[in-house]
């Protein structure tokens, strides 16, 4: 039995489903295979096919939700092309879409599919503030109050308890899982003012007060970790490595260098991550990304160039290396007349032109340009390629997502 056989049989089974007893297991011979082989076969399916697989019958549904398969599937997802979640709020209503790059050869042109979020009536405007082990963390973007954890492929979701809210606050989020403690945690770094700004003529508001709030999923309430001494860039954590969430700090007037700040989800302590003494990370503007399990930084250089620095050995300063150097590029989709100024898009990430999303299985770098175009870059040939996907929204923010049937009460390790 091979992967193609499993997928084709699932399609035939769905067509005959009206004439079959759904309580009976499919007679494919799969029940005679050792469970380890079955798990290995199913772990090779793209997430879109695995979702279809569990809809065939009750027996296959139970197999697809086996905690051991969930664990094995997540462990192999790092070697496959990623699943992408596209968050769009154009023109008004928020929408989620997904692109299963691993399934692209089987799906033809119909690669972008819409996700109907079950909590949309209660939270019409939201931000995707984290992705971990197949789960999304979504936050109400209107009132910064409601927070949901959601699996877009099983539609399981839970609203988290309300936390202490301050007037005139800004929130930096983080969401992650620590393999040792086996706990998921959501972090809210709240910046707020005590009634007035101390710099009335400043271009941006100064939030002089802060509080770090953290919630362990399954716990009854948020806990306070006190203040934070860093002013972080106002976007969610972009990298979860070694059970630690990472952010970039804002530059100071007399110290323009941005710092790398981490929060260990086990001991809940903030620490700085060392940067190289020279090179790209001594510059101001960069964002974080995880490449092959390593903490990496995409540095914006002059003339539209991009450098990607990779920390080969975590928390070892000398292990930083410049792994990629990407030249300037203008995708064809951006050469057309824009029908909407990019500054109106509330998730425009402070004017960032290009974001590094990750690596594909063939070694190409996946990029997002101005929240409008997905592009691959071949570092060996030095060539760019625009990804033409049918049904892709005009404006979106991409989240690299490990598609899975995982849920909160499903153990990741045993």
KAWOPE-V979568 format. One line per field, one symbol per residue. ss: DSSP state (H for helix, E for strand, L for the rest). phi: phi as a letter, one per 30 degrees, with the letter a starting at -180 (. if undefined). burial: 1 if it has 9 or more other C-alpha atoms within 8 Angstrom, else 0. Layout:
ss->???
phi->???
burial->???
This chain:
ss->LLHHHHHHHHHHHHHLHHHLLLLLLLLLLHHHLLHHHHHHHHHLLLHHHHHHHLLLLHHHHHHHLLHHHHHHHHHHHLLLLLEEEEEELLLLLLEEEEEEHHHHHHHLLLLEEEELLLLLLLLLLEEEEEEELLEEEEEELLLLLLEEEELLLLLLEEELLLLLLLLLEEEEEEEEEELLLLEEEEEEEEEELLLLLLLLLLLLLLLLEEEEEEEELLLLLLEEEELLLLLELLLLLLEEELLEEEEEELLLLLLLLLLEEEEELLLLLEEELLLLLLLHHHLLLEEEEEELLEEEEEEELHHHLEEEEEELLLLLHHHEEEEEEELLLLLHHHHLLLLLLHHHLLLLLLLLLEEEEEELLLLLEEEEELLLEEEEEELLLLEEEELLLLLLLLLLEEEEELLLLLLLLLLLLL
phi->.cdddedddddddddcddccddddddcciddcdeddddddddddddddddddedcdadddddddceeddedddddcddccddcccccbbcdbddbcbbbcddcedcciddccbdccddceddbdcbcdclbahicccbbdddbhcdbbcbcdccidabddedcdccdhcbbccababcdddhbcbccbcccaccjaddbdcddcdccdcaaccbbdejddadcccidbdcccddbdecacbhibdbbcdddcdcbdddcccbbdddchcdbdcdcddbjeddddcabcacbhicdbbccdcdiidbcccbcdbeicedddbddbbcddacddddddddcaddddddcdhhiddbcdclcdddjdccbbchhbbcbcbcddciccbddcbdidddbaccbdbdeacdbedcdcbb
burial->001001100100110010000100100000000000011011101111111111111111111110101111110111011111111111000111111111110000011110101000001011111111111111110001111111110010000101000000101111111110011111111111100010000000011011111111100001001001000110011111101111111110000011111111100000001011000111110111111001111111000111111111000110110100110000100100000000001001000000111111000111111111111111100001010010000011111111111100001100
